């Protein structure tokens, strides 16, 4: 009986092993594709129509703005939008 169990286990392993790497590879590829790699310390992408968060990476982490130019550009666009009504 012990010889039968050992033979059965060996056969089961020989049949199962070729399929194991494929399962791992598909899972890793799916995970990598679903979460893009962004170099910034924090990021958030929101769908403005539904207010649904599409992607977030440390969204509560407060970071300084990279340059004053970005602030001035935003200020200029906001003023033009307000003036246009």
C-alpha positions as CSV (number, residue, x, y, z in Angstrom):
1,X,0.0,0.0,0.0
2,X,2.9,2.4,0.8
3,X,4.4,1.7,-2.6
4,X,1.1,2.6,-4.3
5,X,0.8,5.9,-2.4
6,X,4.4,6.8,-3.4
7,X,3.8,6.0,-7.0
8,X,0.5,7.9,-7.0
9,X,2.1,11.0,-5.4
10,X,5.0,10.9,-7.9
11,X,2.5,10.7,-10.8
12,X,0.4,13.6,-9.5
13,X,3.5,15.8,-9.1
14,X,4.8,15.0,-12.6
15,X,1.4,16.0,-14.0
16,X,1.0,19.1,-11.9
17,X,4.5,20.7,-12.1
18,X,4.4,21.7,-15.8
19,X,1.3,23.9,-15.1
20,X,2.6,25.7,-12.0
21,X,4.9,28.2,-13.7
22,X,2.1,29.3,-16.1
23,X,-0.2,30.0,-13.2
24,X,2.4,32.1,-11.4
25,X,3.4,34.0,-14.6
26,X,-0.2,35.0,-15.4
27,X,-0.8,36.2,-11.9
28,X,2.4,38.4,-11.9
29,X,1.6,39.8,-15.3
30,X,-2.0,40.7,-14.2
31,X,-0.8,42.4,-11.0
32,X,1.9,44.4,-12.9
33,X,-0.6,45.6,-15.5
34,X,-3.2,46.6,-13.0
35,X,-0.9,48.8,-11.0
36,X,1.3,51.2,-13.1
37,X,4.6,52.1,-11.6
38,X,4.8,55.9,-10.9
39,X,8.0,57.5,-9.8
40,X,6.4,60.1,-7.5
41,X,6.1,59.7,-3.8
42,X,2.3,60.2,-3.9
43,X,-0.3,60.3,-6.7
44,X,-4.0,60.3,-7.2
45,X,-6.1,60.0,-10.3
46,X,-9.8,60.8,-10.0
47,X,-12.6,60.5,-12.6
48,X,-14.2,64.0,-12.4
49,X,-17.5,62.8,-13.8
50,X,-18.1,60.2,-11.1
51,X,-15.7,61.4,-8.4
52,X,-14.3,57.8,-8.3
53,X,-10.7,57.3,-7.4
54,X,-9.1,55.4,-10.3
55,X,-5.6,55.2,-8.9
56,X,-3.9,56.2,-5.6
57,X,-0.5,55.8,-4.2
58,X,0.0,57.3,-0.7
59,X,-2.8,59.9,-1.3
60,X,-2.6,61.4,2.2
61,X,1.1,62.1,2.0
62,X,1.6,65.9,1.9
63,X,4.3,66.8,-0.6
64,X,5.7,70.3,-1.6
65,X,4.9,71.5,-5.1
66,X,7.7,71.1,-7.6
67,X,7.9,74.7,-8.8
68,X,6.2,78.0,-8.6
69,X,5.6,77.9,-12.3
70,X,2.8,75.3,-11.8
71,X,1.1,77.6,-9.3
72,X,1.3,80.6,-11.6
73,X,-0.1,78.6,-14.5
74,X,-3.0,77.3,-12.5
75,X,-3.7,80.8,-11.2
76,X,-3.7,82.3,-14.7
77,X,-6.1,79.7,-16.0
78,X,-8.4,80.1,-13.0
79,X,-8.5,83.8,-13.5
80,X,-9.3,83.4,-17.2
81,X,-12.0,80.9,-16.5
82,X,-13.6,83.2,-13.9
83,X,-13.5,86.2,-16.3
84,X,-15.1,84.1,-19.1
85,X,-17.9,83.3,-16.8
